């Protein structure tokens, strides 16, 4: 799995919508809130959507190198098998979203909420064959102190993941709506580099970052020996926009959620569904592997 994540051609599918983002994901899929009356019914519907995706013929390790799962998805079944096993069988490396959401904005950033029971969750994930984790926080402004704090928190959690024998994907997202986004991204680059340089020899992490306003800004992170892979979030871009921007960033591959799923609908036949998914996969694969 380490070799596939380091050198495999393709991208990571982000199938980890949770909590507050789930109703929006279901609406995009063609299921309105009137279709469910409680959280259990809502999560059953989103699990059915994810199961349909990962069991579709086009979803396999030829172009999808990894998939990020919500905890309920990791613990669920698809096609009668545990979801992580289905992914392994298809040559797709499984990751787990571990953050519990965001704190209120302070000093231009939103830190991650506390994660009680994280060690137990990591041990459980490892038993299920999960390779790594993903944890998200958000930068809204070019605040050096705020960005430094968010990066420190990301690396602290990341080292807890490393100690559990898993690979962390650190995701300090810079909001596309930030009024000083380019400046924020340059501060973020320097703060991440400083943390990477301080890691013990041989320790590696992955990074999930907003596609930068300045193409190839994050190339020094791509080339850093402590970085296994740098992946890009779509951040609210449409798939066409996200792919166009990603093509300009050498060494970055996609880890898209909304941009991957935007054409999929619950009402499609299985043939229509797989055709739409295959088209999205092809486009994102090309943006990840063929750079301008």
N, C-alpha and C positions, 0 to 999 in steps of 0.2 A: 504493500500500500504506500509506503514511503517513496519507493521508486516511481510508482504511478503518479503520485502527487508532485514529485520533483520534475519529472520529465515527460509525463503523458501529454499527448495532444488532445485538447478539448477544453471543457469548462465545467464549473461546479453549478449544479442546479440548487437554488435556495428554496426549499419547500418547508420553511419553518415559521410561517405566519402563526401568531399566537394571540390569545387575549383580545385586545382592542383592535388588532389588525385583521382578525378573522372575518368579521361581517363585511368589511370592504373587499376582501379577497373572494368571498362567496358571491357578493354582488357582481364583481367582475366576471365570475364564472356563470352568471345567469340565475343565481338563487337569491331571492329577496329574503329580508328578515321575517316576513310573514310565514316562511316555510318552516320555521323552528320556533320553539317557545321557551327553551332554556339552554344553558351552556352545553349540557350533554348532547342534546340534539344538534346544536351548532357544530360541535367538534366531531360528531359522527359524520356530518355532511362534508366537512373539510377533509376528514380522513378518507372518505370515499373518493373525493377528488384526487387526493395525493396517491391513493392506491391505483386509481385509473391511470395516472401519469406513469408511475414507476413500473406498471405491468404492461404498458403499451409497447408494441414491437420496436418502435423507434427509440425508446429510452434504454440505452445500453452503453457499455463502456467504450464503444468505438468513438463516440464524440462527447459523451458525458463522463468526465473522470471522477466526479464526486457529487454527493447530494447532502445538503444540510437538513436535518430533521428536527421537528418539534418533539418534545419529550413524549407526548401521547402517541405520536407517530412511531417513534422508536420502539415503544412498548406494544404497538399494535401488530396486526397481521394483515397480509395482502396475499390473495390467491392461496390462502391456507398456510402461509409460512410467515415467520417473523420478518418484519420489514428489513432489518439489517441483513438477514440472510438472503432475501430477494435481491438486494443491491449487490451483495458479494457475488451471487450467482450470475449477475449481469455484468460483472466487472466494474462496478461503480463503488467508489470508496465512501463509506458513510461517516457523517459528522453529526454532532448534536448541538443545538442551540442551548446555551446554559444560562444566559442572563435572565433576570426576572423583571426586565423593564427598566425605565429611566427615572431618575430623580427629576424634580423641577429644575428649570434652568437657573444657573448661578454662575457668575463670572464668565458668561458667554458660552457655557457648555452644559450638557446634561450628563452627569455621571451615572454609572450603573447602580441600581438598587442593591442592597445586601443580598447575598445568596446563601441562606442557611441550608445546611445539609449538602453542600457542594461535594465534599469528599465522598460521601455515600453515593451521590448521583454519578460521580466520575467512575467509581468502582463498578457500579451497576452497568454503566455504558460500556466499559471495557469488557466486562463479561459477555455482553451481547455482540461484541465484535466491532464496536464503534472505534474509528481511527483517531478522531479528533473532535474538537469543540469549536463553537463560535460564540463570541460575546460582543455586544454592540453598545456603544455610547455615541454621543453626537456633539459636534462642534458647531456653534452658531455664529461665532465672532472671532476675530483675530486677537484673542486675549492670550498673551504668552503664559501668564500664570494659570489660566483655566486650561489651556491645551497641555501644559506640563503636567497638571494634576490628572487630566484624563488619560494621558499616556502612561503615567506612573501606575494608575489603577489597572489599566489594561495589562501591563506587564506583570503586576503583582498577581492578578488572577491567572494570567498565562503561565506563570511559574508554578502555581498550584496545580494546573492542568498537566504540566510537564512532569511534575513529581508523581502524578498518578499514572504516568506512562502513556499519556495521550498527546496529540499534537494540537496546540491552540491556534485558532484563527483569531487574531486581534482585529477588532473592527471599530476604530475611532472615525466614524463617518463625519465628513464635513458637509453640512447642508448646502444643497444647490441654491437655497434662498439666502445664504449668508451675503450681506452687503460687501464684505471684504474677503470673499472666498479665496482669491489667489494669495493674499497675504496670510490667511489662516493656514492654507495648505503648505506654504513655505515654512511657517513656524512648526507645523506638525512634522514635516520632513526632518527638521533638525532635532526635534525632541525624540522622535523614533530612532534616529541614528544614534543619539547619545545612549539610549537604553539598549540598543542592539550591541553597541561597542562594549557595554558593561557586562554582557552575558558571559557565563563561563564558557570556555572553549568547548566546542562540540554541541552546544545547545542551539536548537533551531526553533523558530516559530513561523507561522504564516501570517500574512497581513491582508485584510480586506478593506479597501480604500475607495473613496469616491474618485471617479475618473477625473484627473486634475484639469484645472483650467489651462495650465501650461503643459502641452504634450511632453511626455517623457520626464516630467518632474520627479517621478518616483523611480526612475531607472537606477539611481544609487542603491535603493532598497532592493530592487530586483537582483542586483549584483552582489549584495552583502552576503557573506558566508553564513551568517546566522539566520538567513531567511530561506525557507524551503520553497515558497511560492508567494507571489503577490497576485491577489485576485481583485476584481473590480465589482462594486455594486452599481446597480442601474440608477438608484437614487431619485426616481421620479421621471427620468427620461423615458420616452417611448423606446421601443426596441430599435427602431431605425436610428434614432438619435444616439442611443447608448452604443450601438454597434459602430456608428460612424466615428464617435469620439474614441472608442476603445481601439480601433484600428491604428490610431496615431500614437499608441503607447506600447512600445516594444517590451516584451516580457510579461505584460499583464494579461491575464485571462479573465473571462467573465465569471461572476457568481451572481447571476440575475434571478430575481423572483418575479415581480410584476412584468418585466419585459419578456420573460420566458412564457408566462401564462396568459398574456393579454388577448390572444385569439381563441382560447379554449372556452367552450360552453358546455354546460351540463346536458343541454338538449341535443347535442351532436350525436350522430351514430358513431359506433366504434371506429368505422373507417374514416369518417370525417374528422374525428378527434385525433386519430393517429396521424393523419395527413397534415393537420394544422400544427401538431406538436413537432412532427418531423421537419416542417418548414422552419419553425422557430429554432429548433436545434441546429439545423444547417446554417442559418444566418449567424447565430451566436458563435458557433464553432469557427466559421470563417473569420469573424472579427477577432477571435481569440488566437488564431493560428496564422493568419495572413495579414501582415502589417503593411501600412502605406509609408 
